[in-house]
Amino acid sequence: MALLLAGIGLYGVLDYSVLQRRREIGIRMAVGAQATDIARGVTADSLAMVLLGSGAGLAIGLASARSIESLLYGVKPSDPGMLALPWLVIVGAALVSAIPAVVRAVRINPVTSLRME
């Protein structure tokens, strides 16, 4: 359930970031950027946000491992398998939730986005 909520939250953040960058993306498309360039940029920004956040969460989690160890039964808090699986699921959810943001960014009409502001 927590991973589902994290995926929904990631979708909201990524979609909002594309909405905020609408003018920039419109200018890039008006200058001649291809849809693949826009998609690559949005995906790279999304992945950078996720990697930064997951790196910070991993660092905080490892720093608080001693206090968490009493809550776990039969699993070490620094077990690589237990750290890698949720991380891979979060990164996968981020990539899946980036798809609507990429589609929205590619469909931006440069003329409309430049007229709006």
Summary of the structure (lengths in Angstrom):
residues: 117
radius of gyration: 18.3
end to end distance: 39.6
largest distance: 60.2
contacts: 310
relative contact order: 0.21
helix: 83%
strand: 0%
